[in-house]
Amino acid sequence: MAKKRHPHHGGAWKVAYADFVTAMMALFLVLWLTSQDQKIKEAVQRSFRNPFASLTKESTGIIPNKDTLAVKAREGNFDSASAVELNMLRKMADDLMKTLQSNPETPDENPLKLEMTPDGMRISVFDRNRKPIFEPDTAEFTSYGVWIFSTLAWEIARYTNSFSIELEGHTELGRPFRSADYTSWELSADRANSARRKLLAHDVVPSQIRKVAGYGETLPMANLDPHDESNRRVGVLLKLNSGSRL
């Protein structure tokens, strides 16, 4: 007598178990998010709203090619930063580096220096004699200076809701001036203001710019002779908005 065959139901428990594991993972993620501080919650929210502006496709490691662009991180600054914020800053720095490399006019000596700070990132734009950003003793951009600041503006404009901007003009010590009424104070302030106008002309939102200041020769770069031409620069400080500080 032939035995009756019964349908197999052995796979049903696997489906149920998979659903259970998925539900537990979702619960774990919800509990993890609710336990984070406000800074992390806002960073996750930004990444879901605009993932392509926040995350880099490449490695989050050190930015390559130190001969083209110096990117320095102060020890201990990143302990409280989220991966989203670090990737956003690193992507901006990486994109700036690639754009500089693409321009045959870029000199061997770095025209920019990028540094991570507790607030975000500082970009120093150098006005060196070999490849000046400004016409001598004026706040008028050279053609290369126009390209540098329009490139910076394009990068900054991609992250409109992430940064506030502060602009600082600086000069080197002992710079001669033709008039006693126009000194390093006036020149540094005028150049910072020229940088402001150039950023606004290339789609940076006016409300992002919070400060424009000239410091003359009073703030030379660290570990550099105050007379060195590299002190002649414009600083662009990109400060992460409240709740997103490094």
C-alpha positions as CSV (number, residue, x, y, z in Angstrom):
1,M,0.0,0.0,0.0
2,A,1.5,3.3,-1.0
3,K,2.3,5.9,1.7
4,K,0.5,9.2,1.5
5,R,2.7,12.2,0.9
6,H,2.3,15.2,3.1
7,P,3.2,18.7,2.0
8,H,6.4,20.1,3.6
9,H,6.0,23.2,5.8
10,G,9.6,23.3,7.0
11,G,10.3,26.7,5.4
12,A,7.7,28.8,7.1
13,W,9.7,29.2,10.3
14,K,12.6,30.7,8.3
15,V,10.4,33.4,6.9
16,A,9.0,34.1,10.4
17,Y,12.5,34.2,11.8
18,A,13.7,36.6,9.1
19,D,10.8,38.9,9.9
20,F,11.6,38.8,13.6
21,V,15.3,39.6,13.0
22,T,14.3,42.5,10.7
23,A,11.9,43.9,13.3
24,M,14.5,43.6,16.1
25,M,17.1,45.4,13.9
26,A,14.6,48.2,13.3
27,L,13.9,48.4,17.0
28,F,17.6,48.5,17.8
29,L,18.1,51.4,15.3
30,V,15.2,53.4,16.7
31,L,16.5,52.9,20.2
32,W,20.0,53.9,19.2
33,L,18.8,57.1,17.4
34,T,16.7,58.2,20.3
35,S,19.6,57.8,22.7
36,Q,21.9,60.1,20.6
37,D,22.4,63.8,21.2
38,Q,20.8,66.4,19.0
39,K,23.9,66.9,16.9
40,I,23.9,63.3,15.7
41,K,20.1,63.3,15.1
42,E,20.4,66.4,12.9
43,A,23.4,64.9,11.0
44,V,21.4,61.7,10.3
45,Q,18.4,63.8,9.2
46,R,20.6,65.8,6.8
47,S,22.1,62.6,5.3
48,F,18.6,61.2,4.5
49,R,17.4,64.5,3.0
50,N,20.4,65.1,0.8
51,P,22.7,62.0,0.8
52,F,24.7,63.0,-2.3
53,A,25.8,66.3,-0.8
54,S,26.8,64.8,2.5
55,L,28.6,61.5,1.7
56,T,31.6,60.9,-0.3
57,K,31.9,58.0,-2.7
58,E,35.5,57.5,-1.9
59,S,37.4,56.5,1.2
60,T,37.0,58.7,4.3
61,G,40.7,58.4,5.0
62,I,43.4,61.1,4.7
63,I,43.2,63.3,1.6
64,P,45.9,62.3,-0.9
65,N,48.6,64.2,-2.7
66,K,50.0,66.4,0.1
67,D,52.2,68.2,-2.4
68,T,49.1,69.9,-4.0
69,L,47.0,70.6,-1.0
70,A,47.8,70.7,2.7
71,V,45.0,69.5,4.9
72,K,45.9,69.4,8.6
73,A,43.8,68.1,11.5
74,R,44.5,69.2,15.0
75,E,44.7,66.3,17.4
76,G,41.5,65.6,19.2
77,N,39.2,67.8,17.2
78,F,37.2,65.0,15.7
79,D,36.1,63.0,18.8
80,S,32.6,64.5,18.8
81,A,32.1,64.8,15.1
82,S,29.7,62.5,13.2
83,A,30.9,60.6,10.2
84,V,28.4,62.5,8.0
85,E,30.0,65.9,9.0
86,L,33.6,64.6,8.5
87,N,32.8,63.1,5.1
88,M,31.1,66.4,4.0
89,L,34.2,68.4,4.9
90,R,36.6,65.9,3.4
91,K,34.6,65.7,0.2
92,M,34.8,69.5,-0.1
93,A,38.5,69.5,0.5
94,D,39.0,66.6,-1.9
95,D,37.0,68.3,-4.7
96,L,38.9,71.6,-4.2
97,M,42.2,69.6,-4.6
98,K,41.0,68.0,-7.8
99,T,39.9,71.3,-9.3
100,L,43.2,72.9,-8.5
101,Q,45.0,70.0,-10.1
102,S,42.9,70.4,-13.3
103,N,44.1,74.0,-13.8
104,P,47.5,74.2,-15.6
105,E,48.1,77.6,-14.1
106,T,48.2,76.3,-10.5
107,P,51.8,76.7,-9.2
108,D,53.8,74.1,-7.5
109,E,53.5,76.0,-4.2
110,N,50.1,75.5,-2.7
111,P,47.8,78.4,-3.3
112,L,45.5,77.1,-0.6
113,K,45.9,75.6,2.8
114,L,43.0,73.8,4.4
115,E,42.8,73.1,8.1
116,M,40.1,71.3,10.1
117,T,39.1,73.3,13.2
118,P,36.7,72.7,16.2
119,D,34.1,74.8,14.3
120,G,34.5,73.4,10.8
121,M,37.3,74.2,8.3
122,R,39.6,77.2,7.6
123,I,40.7,77.9,4.0
124,S,43.7,80.2,3.6
125,V,44.1,81.7,0.2
126,F,47.7,83.0,-0.4
127,D,48.6,86.1,-2.4
128,R,52.1,85.1,-3.3
129,N,54.3,87.1,-5.7
130,R,54.8,84.1,-8.1
131,K,51.0,83.6,-8.5
132,P,49.2,86.6,-7.0
133,I,45.5,86.5,-6.2
134,F,45.3,90.3,-6.1
135,E,46.8,93.1,-8.2
136,P,49.7,94.6,-6.2
137,D,48.7,96.8,-3.3
138,T,45.0,96.7,-4.3
139,A,41.8,94.7,-3.6
140,E,41.3,94.0,-7.3
141,F,41.5,90.3,-8.2
142,T,43.9,88.9,-10.8
143,S,42.4,86.5,-13.3
144,Y,43.8,83.7,-11.3
145,G,42.2,85.2,-8.1
146,V,38.9,85.3,-9.8
147,W,39.1,81.6,-10.7
148,I,40.2,80.7,-7.2
149,F,37.3,82.5,-5.5
150,S,34.7,81.5,-8.0
151,T,35.8,77.9,-7.5
152,L,35.5,78.3,-3.7
153,A,32.1,79.9,-4.1
154,W,30.9,77.0,-6.2
155,E,32.0,74.4,-3.6
156,I,30.5,76.4,-0.7
157,A,27.2,77.0,-2.5
158,R,26.7,73.2,-2.7
159,Y,26.3,73.1,1.2
160,T,24.1,76.1,1.7
161,N,22.5,74.9,4.9
162,S,25.6,73.6,6.5
163,F,28.0,76.6,7.0
164,S,28.2,80.1,8.1
165,I,31.2,82.0,6.6
166,E,33.7,84.4,8.1
167,L,36.2,86.3,5.9
168,E,39.6,87.6,7.2
169,G,42.2,89.7,5.4
170,H,45.8,89.6,6.4
171,T,49.1,91.1,5.3
172,E,52.8,90.5,6.1
173,L,54.8,92.6,8.5
174,G,56.8,95.6,7.0
175,R,54.9,95.9,3.7
176,P,55.5,99.4,2.3
177,F,52.6,101.5,1.3
178,R,52.5,104.6,-0.9
179,S,50.2,106.5,1.3
180,A,50.0,107.0,5.1
181,D,46.2,107.0,4.8
182,Y,46.1,103.5,3.2
183,T,47.8,100.9,5.4
184,S,47.8,97.2,6.0
185,W,44.5,97.7,7.9
186,E,42.7,99.2,4.9
187,L,44.2,96.7,2.4
188,S,43.4,93.6,4.4
189,A,39.8,94.8,5.1
190,D,39.3,95.7,1.4
191,R,40.5,92.3,0.2
192,A,38.3,90.5,2.6
193,N,35.4,92.5,1.4
194,S,36.4,91.8,-2.3
195,A,36.3,88.1,-1.4
196,R,32.8,88.6,0.0
197,R,31.5,90.2,-3.2
198,K,33.1,87.5,-5.3
199,L,31.4,84.7,-3.3
200,L,28.0,86.4,-3.5
201,A,28.5,86.9,-7.3
202,H,28.8,83.1,-7.6
203,D,25.7,81.9,-5.7
204,V,26.8,81.9,-2.1
205,V,23.7,83.0,0.0
206,P,24.2,86.4,1.6
207,S,22.9,85.3,5.0
208,Q,25.7,82.7,5.2
209,I,28.3,85.5,5.6
210,R,28.5,86.5,9.2
211,K,31.8,88.5,9.4
212,V,34.2,90.4,7.2
213,A,37.3,91.7,8.9
214,G,40.8,93.0,8.2
215,Y,43.6,92.2,10.6
216,G,46.5,93.9,8.9
217,E,49.8,92.4,9.9
218,T,48.7,91.5,13.5
219,L,48.0,87.8,13.0
220,P,50.9,86.1,11.1
221,M,50.6,82.4,10.5
222,A,51.9,80.0,13.1
223,N,55.6,79.1,12.8
224,L,56.2,81.6,10.0
225,D,58.3,84.7,9.9
226,P,56.0,87.7,10.2
227,H,57.7,89.2,7.1
228,D,57.0,86.1,4.9
229,E,54.8,86.8,2.0
230,S,52.6,83.8,2.9
231,N,51.2,85.9,5.6
232,R,49.5,88.0,2.8
233,R,46.3,86.0,2.6
234,V,42.5,85.8,2.9
235,G,41.1,83.4,5.4
236,V,37.7,81.8,4.6
237,L,36.3,80.2,7.7
238,L,33.5,77.7,7.2
239,K,31.7,77.2,10.5
240,L,29.3,74.4,10.9
241,N,25.9,75.6,12.0
242,S,24.7,75.3,15.6
243,G,24.3,71.7,16.6
244,S,26.8,70.5,14.0
245,R,30.1,71.6,15.5
246,L,33.3,69.5,15.3
